[in-house]
Amino acid sequence: MAQIDKPETGLALTMGEPGGIGGELSLKTWIERDRNNTPAFFVIDSVERLQRIASNLGWTVAVEEISSPDQCEAVFHHALPVLSVGMVPSYIPGQATAASATAVCRSIEMAVELAMNDDVRAIVTNPIQKNALYDAGFKYPGHTEFIAHLSGGIEPVMMLASPELRVVPLSIHEPIVQAITSINSETIVRKSLIVANALRQDFALADPRLAMAGLNPHAGENATMGFEDSTIIAPAIETLRRSGLNVMGPVPPDALFMARMRSSYDVAICHYHDQALIPIKAIDVERAVNVTVGLPIIRTSPDHGTALDIAGTGTAEPTSLIAALHMADNIARNRRDAQISKDTR
């Protein structure tokens, strides 16, 4: 991508749900920037809104508007850089309403456009409240699908990554019955290939090791506890192996996340939302990051929601957002290094 020939730019952080904790997290992350060695970022938000949040919480934070992303690095050491979203969103801490939907979506649109133009190295998204957007006519199942649409209609795959574990749910926000009945070998293969490529490109793993979760107890136990593991999942694994991938499985789900098992693979491919998210949240929730793989741009996000119940109290913990910024920065460096290596062969 052209960004290799450009000077290093900051990371774009979206506003998220105005009534949630996104603004507090943005401010607190900047306040703690030196202690956490946080890479430079700017927020696509409203200066007035962020100043109001800081004042209400009694925080002394310098907030400075920038007119373009290339000003981020110069401002970041003395003030939180803000690229104006073009409006001051209506918000009440602890409440999510359709009134702010235009600003929320505009912040995301601006971030994606900047990334597609290589004006930023990556985007990091603060959490949104989907039901408030739905009330305003939002047509996408969620954040990830909206970003995939904006970045060219590419099929996105969600990965949750932490220092202890990486997981991929092959289905995300759909009822469990629907998720299970939609399992098929083609989808498993297609999405696993996307994940493997991301592990090489974004995580610098030359020979990624995939562990495929079983669906049924004991991975079906020779089809005595369900047919899916032997007739759908196992054939998909064989196809992936023939393509040259290192894939184990199907592994009984109750054994897959034990400590001794986790050291034997780089990512666990799971078949529905909770099969993936329960273990990573139980094992390493504070450092877990949502990474959307398969996109032409880099996008990470904290692995938590808008936390309306504590919004406005100043108690929100920024650990996951800080981890998301660091991961976006690392992925950008890995992609740059991989491209430089390719260009010099």
N, C-alpha and C positions, 0 to 999 in steps of 0.2 A: 504494500500500500504506500501511497505517497508520503505518509507521515514520517517515513524514515529520513526523508530529505529535509524535513522541517525541524526547527528548534523544538526542544521538549516543551510540551504544553501541560496545563493542569488537568484535573479531572472535573467533570461536570456532575454536580449533585442536584437532583431534582427536589422540589419542595415537598412532595408527598401531600397527604391529607392535612389541610390547614388546622383542622380541629384536633388533630392528633399530636404525637410527640415529635414529628419530623423537625419542626423549627427548633425545639429544645435540643435535639440531638445534634443538629448542625452547629448550633452555638457552642454546646458543650464540647463537641469534638474539636472545634477550633481553639477553644480555651485550653484544652489539654494537648495541643498539637506538638509541643516540644517534648513533653514527657513520653509521648507515644511515637515520636518521629513520624508523624502523619504526613503523607505526600500532599503537596499543594492541591487544593480544590477550591472551586467557587460554587455558590449556590444559585440556581435559577429560581428566584423568589422575588419578594418585595423588601426593599431596605426598610421601609416604614414598618412592615409587619414584624420583621426580625428585631428591629429596635424596640418595638412595643413588647415583644415577648421577653427580651432581655431586661427591660425596665420593670416589667411586672414581677419578674423573678429576683430582682435586685442584683443582677449580674452586670458588671462593667465590661462591655464588649464593644470594641470598635467595629463598626460595620460600614463598608465602603462600596459604593456602586462602581462597577467597571462597565466599559462600553463594548469590550471584546475579550474573548478568552485569553489572548496573548498578554493581557495586563495582569493575569492572575498571579503569576510567580512574583512579580514586583510588589504586589499589595499584600500577599498572604502572610508575610512575616510580621506585619504590624496591624492588619485588620482582616476581618472576614470578607472576602470579595463576593459581591453579589451582582449577577447579571439580571437585570430587571425582566420579570415575566410580563411586564406591560400593564399591570393592574395591581391593586391592593385587594387580595381576596377577602371576601366576607368570611369571618370565622368566629366561633366561640369555643374556647378550650373544652374538650370533652364531648363536643357535638359534631357530627358529620352531616352536612346538608348538601343538597344539589346546587345550592347557590354558588359554591366555590368550584364546581366541576370544570368550568371553562379555564380557570387559572391552573388547576391541577393538570388537565390535559395539555394545556399550552406549555407548561414547564417540561413535560415529557417530550412533546413534539420538538421543542427547541433543542433539548439535549441530544435527541437522536439525529436531528439535522446537523448539529455541530460535529457529531461523531462520524456521520456519513461523509462529511466534507473534510475529515481529518483535522478539524480545528481543535479537537480535544482527543486525548489518547483513549479515554474510556468514559462511560457514564456509570454513575451509582445512583440508585433510586431509593428515596425514602418511601415508606409504606403508604399505600392508598387505601381508601375505604370503598370497596367495589359497590356496595349497595347504594351509597350516595351518588356514585357516578351513574349507576343504572337508572336511578330516579330522574337523572338529567338526560337520559337517552343514550348512554354509553352502550355500544353494540358489541363489545368484545368480552369474552369470558373472564379476562383478567388483564393485569399489567403486562405479563409476558406476551400474550397474544397481540396486544396493542403495539408493543415495541416491535414484534416480528413483522406486523403489517407495515409499520412506518419504515422499517429497514429493508423492505423489498419483498415481503411475503414469504420469507424463508421459514421453513419449519423449525420452531424452537424446541429445545429440550432443556428441562430444568435439572440442574445439578445442585445439590447441597454439599458444600465442602467445608471441612475443618481440618486442623492438624491431625485429628484422630481418625477421621472417616470421611469418605466421599460416597454419596448415594445418588441414584437417579431413579425417580418414579416414572415409569413409562406412561402412566395415566395420572392426571393431576386432580382437577376439581370436578369430579363427577361422582355420582352415587356408586357405592361399592359393587352393587349388582351389575350396573352398566359397565364398570371398569373391568370386571372379571369376564363378562360375556364378550367383551370387545377384544380380548387377548388373541393375537394371531402371530404366526411366525414372521410374516413380512414386516410388521411393525417392530417386532423385537430386533430383527436384523437391521432394519433401516436406522432406527434410533441408536442402536449399539455402535454402529459404524460412525455416526455423528459424534458420539461420546468418545470413542477411541481416537478420532482425529483431534478432538479438543484436548485430550490428555497429551497428545504429542505436541500440538501447536501452542497450547496455552499453559500447560503445566510441565513442559520440557521432559516428558517421559517417552523415551525412544521406543520402548516395547511395553505398552500398557497392559496390565493384567486385569481382566474383567472377571468378576464373580457374578454368575447369574443365579438369582434367588429362585427357589422353587415356589410354586403357588400353594400347593396343598400340604398338609402335615406330612413330614418325612419325605417331602418332594414327591408325593404320590405313592411311594412304596410299591413300585412296579404296577402302577395303575390300580392298586387295591383301594386307594383313598382318593380317587379322582384321576381323570385321563389327561388333563392338560399338560402335566409335566412331561409325560412320555410322548404325546402325539403333537404337541405344539412347541413347547419350550426346548426339549432336547433336539428336535430337528433344526431349530433356529441356531442353537449352539454349534451344531455340526457345520452349518452353512458359514457361520462366522469363523470357525476354525479353518475351513477350507480357504477362506479369504486371507489367512495368515495371522489372524488374531489369537492371542493367548486368552482363552476363556475356560473357566471351570464351572461345573454345575450340570444340572440344576442342584443347588445346595439347599438342604432343608432350612427353611427360614429361622427356626429356633436355634440353629448352630451358626448361622452366617455371621452374626455380629459379636461372637465371643472374641475376647482379646487375641487369643492365639490364631484365630481365623483371620482377623482383620489385617494381620501382618502379611498375609499371603496374597493380597490383591490390592489394586489401586482404586477401584470403584466397585460398588455393589449395584447391579442393575435389578431394580425391583418392579413389581407388576401393578402396584397401586399406591396411592398417596401415603397412607399410614404405614405400609410395610417399609417405606423408606424413611419417613419423617420421624416416626416414633424412636427408632434407635439413635439417630443423630441428635435428636433433642435430648434424649436421655443421657447420651454419652458426652456431648460437647456443645450444648445449646448456645452458650455465650459467645463462642468463637465461630459458630457456623455461619456460612455465607451462602446466599442464593446466587448461583451463577447461571446465566442463560447461555447455553452453548449452541453452536450451529448458526449463529448470526454473523454477518460481516463486521459488526461492531462488537465492542466489549461492554457487557453489562453485568454488574453485580448489584446485590441488594442485601440489607440486613435480613436475617432469618427470623423476623418477628413482625407483628402487625402494628396497627396505629395506636394501640394502648390508650383508647379514649378514657379509660377509667382513671388513668394517672396524668393525663394531659393537663398542663398548666401548673403542675406541682413542682417541677424541676427535679424530680426523682428518677426520671428515665435514665437507664444505663446505656452509654454509647458504645460499649465494647463491640457489639456486632457491626455497627456502622463503621467503626475504626477498622475492624477486620475486613469489611467489604472494600474500603478505600485501599488498604494495603494489597488485597488480592487483585483488585483492578489494576493497580500500579504494577504488580508482579507479572500479571498476564500480558500487559502492554509491553513490558521489557522482554518477556519470552517471545512474543510475536515479532518484535523488532529484531531480536538476535537471530531468530529462525530465518527471517527474510534476508538479513545481512549474510548469513551463512549460505543461503541459497544463491544469492546474487554473486558471491565470490567463488563459487565452485567452477 
